[in-house]
Amino acid sequence: MSIHDWFKRKKLQKETEYTRERLDIPGNLWVKCYKCGQAIFARDLAENLKVCPKCGYHFKLTAAERFAQLFPKNSFKEINESLTSTNFLNFKDTKDYGQRIEESIMKSNYKDAIVTVLGKLDGLEVAVGVMNFAFMGGSMGSVVGEKFARLVEAAVEKKLPVIVFSTSGGARMQESIMSLMQMAKTSAALGRLRENRLPYISILTDPTTGGVSASFAMLGDVNLAEPGALIGFAGPRVIEQTIRQKLPPGFQRSEFLLAHGMIDMVCERKDLRDTLVKLLKFFRD
């Protein structure tokens, strides 16, 4: 057998094995846990709030899934949903930025990386923002900053507490300095909330990095985090390469930050709603 025939045979064998695997396991019925490798029945995972029943790994949630877990049906209303990003710099890398925006809207079914709503949580009126990692990695551009600021303005006007779920890879560099300015803009908006003595609860989910972690994500009156969430400015690999030292185990994970006083609580997803209600009632009283 020639070497060419051998490679051809191996390729055909691989394709046959792949086809057999696809036929034996119908798509979308099972999900593999990223942490422990356990195969989980998709319906069981959804019923368990998308938390692995074996190791407790918290899967990422879309904004829609987050709202469904937080609010009863029809108890919240989206605000400022019409705001969309534009390619005002005519930026293009491997793809036109305008095209990236359109593709992200199609993929996520949302117009940008944050969704803001007014709703009722156990009878308590709240203003809530949820970042959506499915939209360009939850990157913070001018629309994210504007929607965040408008959410805070609505909360000040109606005297409501603000809750924001963060998940982001950082600033949206396709918008250059305009994306970086959102760090100051969102922080200034929270200053107005503080002046009006209204509480701000920040929930950090996996991952919360870059400009978002350096601004509004860490400015809560109470900072909560889901278990195992990556939280920091630069990623651990970048830090190791910069300082040329090995980082301690669990560095930049929720539990490490809690132990070092950077956040106030690590809260499992099943307990999150009740914890938020308790905090809101504490601030109200």
Secondary structure, DSSP 8 states (H G I E B T S, - for coil): --HHHHHHHHHHHHHHHHHHHHHHS-TTSEEE-TTT--EEEHHHHHHTTTB-TTT--B----HHHHHHHHS-TT-EEEESTT-----TT--BSSSBHHHHHHHHHHHHSSSSSEEEEEEEETTEEEEEEEE-TTTGGG-B-HHHHHHHHHHHHHHHHHT--EEEEEEES-B-GGGTHHHHHHHHHHHHHHHHHHHTT--EEEEEEEEE-HHHHTTGGG--SEEEE-TT-BBSSS-HHHHHHHHTS---TTTTBHHHHHHTTSSSEE--HHHHHHHHHHHHHHHH-
